[in-house]
């Protein structure tokens, strides 16, 4: 995925199963891609491609079923070709590894194998920029191949999924610290079933889909944190089946900008593509005849499904009750804790939580209607949440209190560390120490409370 919204497709295997040097570009907004004259410098299957602004680093991979390359090559966006003068060496030859661009622009490579059937690697390395050799960093706590490296909104770096040396799925999630360059396990949190797909979502969230081969599936949503274990919400097998997540033989998944998921699968009886809304626990089919080997999302939310024969584009509507951003509320908690009816979220149990879309906001205004009581949470990335108490007769942020009038909407406006609360005719500006940077917004409701999906406006 290029910074301008285009997509570079480099290498992989051709229809005969041979490693390819072919590269193609799908420009931003285009419906058809074009093959790049000259292609890559070497044939590479099992490589990774990481955009770094004006360049794309294509690292590792292998020319056949043998050893992986101990080099990377660089696509130059401005010239539209691969530049041999920027190619360099890796610390370790690797294929079938994971990779991601870190917030500072460097590229992290993790795990993989040196040969197709060789042992998995626990080593990792960092490429500071095009032309510089890879440099070893701390090792993974669990060696793995085919892992996914996710850089979340706040800069958190997670390593999820993959397989161990025996080909078994890995359920351990690891967190990487770019400053100390070390990995740490945050627990075996996810079901290590044979079929897996994972996707990052906005708001430091990760979706994980795991399935028995041709059997039951389980969808999990977790919210990561800079320290400690993430919050986890699991959909039961019966609920996942209602979404269409069952009897799958191959799965791929991506997250859209509005917080929904697109799943492509080879299923019993043919191909299957679904759009899943975790917040509303709904799924809808998408017409397709293609089983994706790779799924990618462009900057406008278009999904690209790729296989050995080519690719298909799927454009999705992202209209919803939240006009800005266009996203649904995402409920984190047990599936039994919340119900949705007539555009309102109803808390079945005390402490039921509703997140305002998997998005984060700078200055923002939230208008809401709430019957009952609860709390509104303003959540900075690396600090404790700011809690606004939503009581029957008043709204309170610490010692800052505003009388609440029945049947009148509430308005909460955040500008920097100032939070303005308006409830009917009453209004108050409150100081919230530590409320810096982009924030998440959530509600924790008392049993029986009813929350209308709020109107959110970026300021």
C-alpha positions as CSV (number, residue, x, y, z in Angstrom):
1,X,0.0,0.0,0.0
2,X,1.6,3.3,-1.1
3,X,1.3,6.5,0.7
4,X,-0.6,8.1,-2.2
5,X,-3.3,5.4,-2.0
6,X,-2.0,3.1,-4.8
7,X,-1.0,-0.5,-4.5
8,X,2.3,-2.2,-5.5
9,X,2.1,-5.9,-6.2
10,X,5.6,-7.5,-6.3
11,X,6.7,-11.1,-6.8
12,X,5.0,-14.2,-5.5
13,X,4.3,-17.4,-7.4
14,X,3.0,-17.7,-11.0
15,X,0.4,-20.1,-12.3
16,X,3.1,-22.8,-12.5
17,X,4.1,-22.3,-8.9
18,X,7.4,-20.7,-9.7
19,X,8.8,-17.6,-8.0
20,X,8.2,-14.5,-10.1
21,X,10.0,-11.2,-10.6
22,X,6.8,-9.5,-12.1
23,X,5.7,-6.3,-10.4
24,X,2.5,-4.4,-11.1
25,X,1.1,-1.1,-9.9
26,X,-2.6,-0.1,-9.2
27,X,-2.5,3.7,-9.1
28,X,-4.7,5.5,-6.6
29,X,-8.3,5.7,-7.9
30,X,-7.7,3.4,-10.9
31,X,-9.7,0.4,-11.9
32,X,-6.9,-1.3,-13.8
33,X,-3.4,-2.0,-12.8
34,X,-0.3,-2.1,-15.1
35,X,2.7,-4.3,-15.2
36,X,6.0,-2.5,-14.5
37,X,8.5,-2.7,-17.3
38,X,11.6,-4.6,-16.1
39,X,9.9,-5.9,-13.0
40,X,12.0,-6.7,-9.9
41,X,15.7,-7.3,-9.8
42,X,15.3,-10.9,-8.6
43,X,12.5,-13.5,-8.5
44,X,11.0,-13.5,-5.0
45,X,8.3,-15.7,-3.4
46,X,7.5,-15.4,0.3
47,X,8.9,-11.8,0.4
48,X,7.4,-8.8,2.1
49,X,6.8,-5.3,0.7
50,X,6.8,-2.3,3.1
51,X,6.1,1.3,1.9
52,X,8.3,3.9,3.5
53,X,7.0,7.1,1.8
54,X,8.9,7.5,-1.5
55,X,10.1,3.9,-1.5
56,X,8.9,0.4,-1.0
57,X,11.3,-2.2,0.5
58,X,10.8,-5.7,-0.8
59,X,12.7,-8.0,1.6
60,X,13.7,-11.6,1.5
61,X,11.7,-14.2,-0.2
62,X,13.2,-17.0,-2.3
63,X,13.8,-17.7,-6.0
64,X,12.6,-21.3,-5.7
65,X,11.8,-23.8,-2.9
66,X,15.3,-23.5,-1.5
67,X,17.1,-20.9,0.7
68,X,15.7,-17.4,1.1
69,X,17.4,-14.3,-0.2
70,X,19.6,-12.4,2.2
71,X,18.9,-9.2,0.4
72,X,16.2,-6.7,-0.2
73,X,15.5,-4.4,-3.1
74,X,13.8,-1.0,-3.4
75,X,11.0,0.3,-5.6
76,X,11.3,4.1,-6.2
77,X,7.9,5.7,-6.3
78,X,9.1,8.7,-8.3
79,X,10.8,6.8,-11.0
80,X,8.3,4.0,-11.1
81,X,11.0,1.3,-11.1
82,X,13.3,-0.8,-8.9
83,X,16.6,1.0,-8.1
84,X,19.6,-1.3,-7.9
85,X,21.7,1.3,-6.2
86,X,19.4,1.1,-3.1
87,X,19.5,-2.7,-2.7
88,X,21.2,-4.0,0.4
89,X,21.8,-7.0,2.6
90,X,19.7,-8.5,5.4
91,X,21.2,-9.7,8.7
92,X,19.5,-13.1,8.1
93,X,18.3,-14.7,4.9
94,X,14.6,-15.2,5.4
95,X,11.3,-16.0,3.6
96,X,7.7,-16.3,4.8
97,X,8.4,-13.7,7.5
98,X,6.4,-10.8,8.8
99,X,7.1,-7.1,8.2
100,X,5.8,-3.6,8.9
101,X,6.9,0.0,8.7
102,X,7.4,1.5,12.2
103,X,6.4,5.0,13.2
104,X,9.9,6.3,12.6
105,X,9.9,5.1,9.0
106,X,12.2,2.0,9.5
107,X,11.1,-1.5,8.6
108,X,10.9,-4.4,11.1
109,X,11.2,-8.0,9.8
110,X,10.3,-10.8,12.1
111,X,10.6,-14.6,12.1
112,X,10.1,-16.7,8.9
113,X,12.3,-19.5,7.7
114,X,15.6,-19.7,5.8
115,X,14.3,-22.6,3.7
116,X,10.8,-23.6,2.7
117,X,10.7,-26.6,5.0
118,X,13.4,-25.4,7.4
119,X,12.9,-24.5,11.1
120,X,11.2,-21.3,12.0
121,X,13.2,-18.3,13.0
122,X,12.9,-16.3,16.2
123,X,15.3,-13.6,15.0
124,X,14.2,-10.1,13.9
125,X,15.9,-7.2,12.2
126,X,15.4,-3.6,11.4
127,X,16.1,-1.7,8.1
128,X,16.6,1.9,9.0
129,X,16.1,3.1,5.4
130,X,16.8,2.2,1.7
131,X,20.4,1.3,1.1
132,X,21.2,0.4,4.7
133,X,21.9,-3.2,5.7
134,X,19.5,-4.9,8.1
135,X,20.5,-4.8,11.8
136,X,19.6,-7.5,14.3
137,X,17.2,-6.6,17.2
138,X,15.9,-8.6,20.1
139,X,14.4,-12.1,19.4
140,X,10.8,-13.2,19.4
141,X,9.7,-15.1,22.5
142,X,8.1,-17.6,20.2
143,X,9.7,-18.5,16.8
144,X,7.1,-18.4,14.0
145,X,6.7,-18.1,10.3
146,X,3.9,-16.3,8.4
147,X,3.3,-13.9,11.3
148,X,1.5,-10.6,10.9
149,X,3.2,-7.4,12.3
150,X,0.7,-4.7,13.1
151,X,1.4,-1.1,13.9
152,X,-1.6,0.3,15.7
153,X,-2.9,3.9,16.0
154,X,-0.9,4.8,19.1
155,X,2.3,3.3,17.7
156,X,2.0,0.0,19.5
157,X,3.6,-2.8,17.5
158,X,2.1,-6.3,17.9
159,X,3.2,-9.7,16.4
160,X,0.2,-12.0,16.0
161,X,-0.5,-15.4,14.4
162,X,1.8,-17.5,12.3
163,X,2.8,-21.1,12.7
164,X,5.5,-22.8,14.7
165,X,8.1,-25.3,13.5
166,X,5.6,-28.1,13.4
167,X,3.1,-26.1,11.4
168,X,0.8,-25.5,14.4
169,X,-0.9,-22.1,14.7
170,X,0.6,-19.8,17.4
171,X,-1.8,-18.1,19.8
172,X,0.7,-16.0,21.6
173,X,0.7,-12.3,21.0
174,X,4.0,-10.3,21.3
175,X,4.5,-6.6,21.8
176,X,7.6,-4.9,20.3
177,X,9.2,-1.8,21.9
178,X,10.9,0.2,19.1
179,X,13.0,2.0,21.8
180,X,14.4,-1.0,23.6
181,X,14.1,-3.1,20.4
182,X,12.8,-6.0,22.5
183,X,9.8,-8.3,22.3
184,X,7.6,-9.4,25.2
185,X,4.7,-11.9,25.3
186,X,1.4,-10.5,26.4
187,X,-0.1,-13.9,26.7
188,X,-1.6,-16.8,24.8
189,X,-4.9,-15.0,24.2
190,X,-6.2,-16.3,20.9
191,X,-7.5,-19.7,19.7
192,X,-4.7,-21.5,17.9
193,X,-7.1,-23.3,15.4
194,X,-5.9,-24.5,12.0
195,X,-7.3,-21.6,9.9
196,X,-6.5,-18.0,11.0
197,X,-6.9,-14.5,9.8
198,X,-6.2,-11.2,11.6
199,X,-6.7,-7.5,10.9
200,X,-5.8,-4.3,12.7
201,X,-8.6,-1.8,13.4
202,X,-8.5,1.8,14.4
203,X,-8.4,2.6,18.1
204,X,-5.6,0.0,18.9
205,X,-8.0,-2.9,18.2
206,X,-7.3,-6.2,16.5
207,X,-9.7,-8.6,15.0
208,X,-8.8,-12.3,15.0
209,X,-10.7,-15.0,13.2
210,X,-9.9,-18.7,13.9
211,X,-11.6,-21.7,12.4
212,X,-11.5,-25.5,12.4
213,X,-10.9,-26.8,8.9
214,X,-14.4,-26.9,7.3
215,X,-15.9,-26.4,10.7
216,X,-16.8,-23.9,13.4
217,X,-15.2,-20.4,13.6
218,X,-14.7,-17.9,16.4
219,X,-14.3,-14.2,16.0
220,X,-12.3,-12.3,18.7
221,X,-11.9,-8.5,19.1
222,X,-9.2,-7.2,21.4
223,X,-8.1,-3.7,22.4
224,X,-4.3,-3.5,23.0
225,X,-2.6,-1.3,25.6
226,X,1.0,-0.1,26.1
227,X,1.4,-2.3,29.2
228,X,-0.6,-5.2,30.6
229,X,-2.9,-7.5,28.9
230,X,-5.4,-6.3,26.3
231,X,-9.2,-6.3,26.7
232,X,-10.7,-9.2,24.9
233,X,-14.3,-9.9,23.5
234,X,-15.2,-13.2,21.9
235,X,-18.1,-14.1,19.7
236,X,-19.4,-17.6,20.4
237,X,-19.4,-20.3,17.8
238,X,-23.2,-20.0,17.3
239,X,-23.0,-16.3,16.9
240,X,-20.1,-16.5,14.5
241,X,-22.1,-19.1,12.5
242,X,-25.0,-16.6,12.2
243,X,-22.5,-14.1,10.7
244,X,-21.7,-16.7,8.0
245,X,-18.4,-17.7,9.6
246,X,-18.5,-21.5,9.3
247,X,-17.5,-24.3,7.0
248,X,-14.4,-22.4,5.7
249,X,-11.4,-23.9,4.1
250,X,-9.2,-20.8,3.6
251,X,-9.7,-17.4,5.2
252,X,-8.3,-13.9,4.7
253,X,-9.5,-10.8,6.5
254,X,-9.0,-7.0,6.4
255,X,-10.4,-4.1,8.4
256,X,-12.2,-1.2,6.7
257,X,-11.8,2.4,7.9
258,X,-15.4,2.3,9.4
259,X,-14.5,-0.5,11.7
260,X,-16.2,-3.3,9.7
261,X,-14.4,-6.4,8.5
262,X,-14.2,-8.0,5.0
263,X,-13.6,-11.8,5.0
264,X,-12.7,-13.7,1.9
265,X,-12.8,-17.5,2.1
266,X,-12.9,-20.8,0.2
267,X,-15.9,-22.4,1.7
268,X,-17.7,-25.7,1.3
269,X,-19.6,-25.2,-2.0
270,X,-17.5,-22.4,-3.4
271,X,-16.1,-18.9,-2.7
272,X,-17.5,-16.7,0.0
273,X,-17.0,-13.1,0.9
274,X,-18.6,-11.3,3.8
275,X,-18.7,-7.9,5.4
276,X,-18.9,-8.2,9.2
277,X,-19.9,-5.5,11.6
278,X,-18.6,-6.5,15.0
279,X,-20.4,-3.7,16.8
280,X,-23.9,-4.8,15.6
281,X,-22.9,-8.5,15.3
282,X,-24.2,-8.6,11.7
283,X,-22.8,-10.1,8.5
284,X,-23.8,-9.6,4.9
285,X,-22.6,-11.5,1.8
286,X,-20.7,-9.8,-1.0
287,X,-21.0,-11.3,-4.5
288,X,-17.7,-12.8,-5.6
289,X,-16.2,-15.6,-7.6
290,X,-12.7,-15.1,-6.4
291,X,-11.0,-16.7,-3.4
292,X,-8.3,-14.2,-2.3
293,X,-4.7,-15.3,-1.6
294,X,-4.2,-11.7,-0.4
295,X,-6.7,-9.0,0.7
296,X,-5.7,-5.3,0.8
297,X,-7.6,-2.1,1.6
298,X,-6.9,1.1,-0.3
299,X,-7.1,4.5,1.4
300,X,-10.7,5.1,0.2
301,X,-11.9,1.8,1.7
302,X,-11.9,-0.2,-1.5
303,X,-10.9,-3.9,-0.9
304,X,-8.5,-5.5,-3.4
305,X,-8.7,-9.3,-3.6
306,X,-5.7,-10.9,-5.3
307,X,-5.0,-14.4,-6.5
308,X,-2.6,-16.0,-9.1
309,X,-5.0,-15.0,-11.9
310,X,-5.3,-11.3,-11.0
311,X,-7.4,-9.1,-8.8
312,X,-10.8,-7.8,-8.1
313,X,-11.9,-4.4,-6.6
314,X,-14.8,-4.2,-4.2
315,X,-16.1,-0.8,-3.2
316,X,-18.1,-0.6,0.0
317,X,-20.6,2.0,1.3
318,X,-19.4,3.3,4.7
319,X,-22.6,5.3,5.6
320,X,-23.8,4.8,9.1
321,X,-25.4,6.6,12.1
322,X,-22.1,8.3,12.9
323,X,-21.7,10.9,10.2
324,X,-18.1,11.7,11.2
325,X,-16.3,9.4,11.1
326,X,-18.5,7.0,9.1
327,X,-18.4,4.1,11.5
328,X,-20.5,2.0,13.7
329,X,-20.3,1.7,17.5
330,X,-18.2,-1.2,18.5
331,X,-19.3,-3.1,21.6
332,X,-16.6,-4.7,23.6
333,X,-17.9,-7.1,26.3
334,X,-19.8,-10.3,26.3
335,X,-22.3,-10.8,23.5
336,X,-25.1,-11.0,26.0
337,X,-24.3,-7.6,27.7
338,X,-25.7,-5.4,24.9
339,X,-28.7,-5.3,22.7
340,X,-29.4,-3.0,19.7
341,X,-32.9,-1.9,18.9
342,X,-34.2,0.9,16.8
343,X,-30.9,2.7,16.7
344,X,-30.4,2.5,20.5
345,X,-27.9,0.3,22.5
346,X,-29.5,-1.2,25.6
347,X,-27.3,-2.5,28.4
348,X,-28.4,-5.9,29.6
349,X,-25.9,-6.0,32.5
350,X,-24.1,-3.5,34.6
351,X,-20.7,-2.4,33.1
352,X,-21.7,-3.1,29.5
353,X,-19.3,-1.1,27.4
354,X,-19.8,0.6,24.0
355,X,-16.9,2.1,22.1
356,X,-17.6,4.9,19.7
357,X,-16.3,3.3,16.6
358,X,-12.7,1.9,16.3
359,X,-11.5,5.5,15.8
360,X,-9.6,8.1,17.7
361,X,-10.2,11.9,17.8
362,X,-8.4,15.1,18.5
363,X,-10.8,18.0,19.3
364,X,-14.3,16.6,19.1
365,X,-18.0,17.2,20.0
366,X,-20.2,14.3,21.0
367,X,-24.0,14.8,21.3
368,X,-25.9,12.0,22.9
369,X,-29.2,10.9,24.4
370,X,-29.1,8.5,27.4
371,X,-31.9,7.0,29.4
372,X,-30.5,5.8,32.7
373,X,-27.0,6.2,34.1
374,X,-23.4,5.3,33.2
375,X,-20.0,6.8,32.5
376,X,-18.4,8.4,29.5
377,X,-14.7,7.6,29.1
378,X,-12.2,9.8,27.2
379,X,-9.2,7.6,26.7
380,X,-5.7,9.0,25.9
381,X,-3.3,6.6,24.3
382,X,-0.9,6.3,27.2
383,X,-2.8,7.5,30.3
384,X,-5.7,6.6,32.4
385,X,-9.2,7.4,31.1
386,X,-10.9,10.6,32.0
387,X,-14.3,9.6,33.5
388,X,-17.5,11.7,33.1
389,X,-20.2,10.5,35.4
390,X,-23.6,10.5,33.7
391,X,-26.1,10.4,36.6
392,X,-29.8,10.8,36.6
393,X,-29.8,14.4,37.9
394,X,-26.3,15.7,37.0
395,X,-23.2,15.2,34.8
396,X,-19.9,15.4,36.7
397,X,-16.2,15.5,35.8
398,X,-14.4,15.5,39.1
399,X,-15.6,18.6,41.0
400,X,-17.0,20.1,37.8
401,X,-20.8,19.4,37.8
402,X,-23.7,20.4,35.5
403,X,-27.3,19.7,36.3
404,X,-28.9,17.2,34.0
405,X,-32.4,17.8,32.7
406,X,-34.6,14.8,31.9
407,X,-35.3,14.2,28.2
408,X,-32.7,16.7,27.1
409,X,-29.6,15.7,25.0
410,X,-26.1,16.0,26.4
411,X,-23.2,17.6,24.6
412,X,-19.6,17.0,25.5
413,X,-16.9,19.0,23.7
414,X,-13.2,18.3,24.0
415,X,-10.6,20.9,23.1
416,X,-7.2,20.0,24.3
417,X,-7.4,19.5,28.1
418,X,-10.6,21.5,28.3
419,X,-13.9,19.6,28.4
420,X,-17.1,21.6,28.0
421,X,-20.3,19.9,29.3
422,X,-23.7,21.1,28.2
423,X,-26.9,19.5,29.6
424,X,-30.0,21.3,28.6
425,X,-29.7,25.0,29.7
426,X,-26.7,24.2,32.0
427,X,-23.1,24.4,30.8
428,X,-19.7,24.2,32.4
429,X,-16.1,24.1,31.2
430,X,-13.9,21.6,33.0
431,X,-10.1,21.1,33.1
432,X,-9.0,17.5,32.5
433,X,-5.3,17.1,33.3
434,X,-3.6,14.6,31.1
435,X,-6.1,14.7,28.3
436,X,-3.5,15.0,25.5
437,X,-3.2,13.7,22.0
438,X,-5.8,11.7,20.2
439,X,-8.4,10.0,22.4
440,X,-10.8,7.1,22.2
441,X,-14.4,7.5,23.4
442,X,-16.4,4.9,25.2
443,X,-19.5,4.5,27.4
444,X,-19.9,2.1,30.4
445,X,-23.6,1.7,31.1
446,X,-25.6,0.6,34.1
447,X,-28.1,-2.2,33.5
448,X,-31.2,-1.0,31.7
449,X,-29.6,2.1,30.4
450,X,-30.4,3.0,26.8
451,X,-27.9,5.0,24.6
452,X,-28.9,6.4,21.2
453,X,-26.0,6.2,18.8
454,X,-24.3,9.6,19.4
455,X,-23.6,12.2,16.8
456,X,-19.8,12.8,16.6
457,X,-18.2,15.9,14.9
458,X,-14.5,16.5,14.6
459,X,-13.6,20.1,15.3
